[in-house]
Amino acid sequence: MDNLNNEKDKIDIDQNNINIYESKGPINYLIGSITSFMLSLGSFFISKKIAIYFATHKPSNSTEIVQSISSSLNTLIVGLSFLATFSFGFIGLGLFIVFIRSFFLKKS
């Protein structure tokens, strides 16, 4: 118990001295960029297969309302899958730009 009250063992909680988050380095940006590009590539192949599937399998309903709803859902699903593809791609591009930029900035 004496060790708990010792001055050396006390932790100074001053907001100026605490560094909770470590600085991110270029390797972190590169790994994030590669990961995002891989997710974009995987999402692209899935999106392409979804689009081909919906193009070859037309709805076979006789009711006009059901055909309209199924066509809308098909469009929504294909659109969201390509939105995920391009979102991952742009995130990967942005992280790669930050990776390149990190070599030109001085750390203070």
CORURZI-V625899 format. One record per run of one state. SS is the DSSP state (H for helix, E for strand, - for the rest). FROM is the first residue (numbers start at 1). LEN is the number of residues. If there is no record, write none. Layout:
[[SS/FROM/LEN] [SS/FROM/LEN]]
//
This chain:
[[-/1/1] [H/2/4] [-/6/20] [H/26/31] [-/57/7] [H/64/38] [-/102/7]]
//
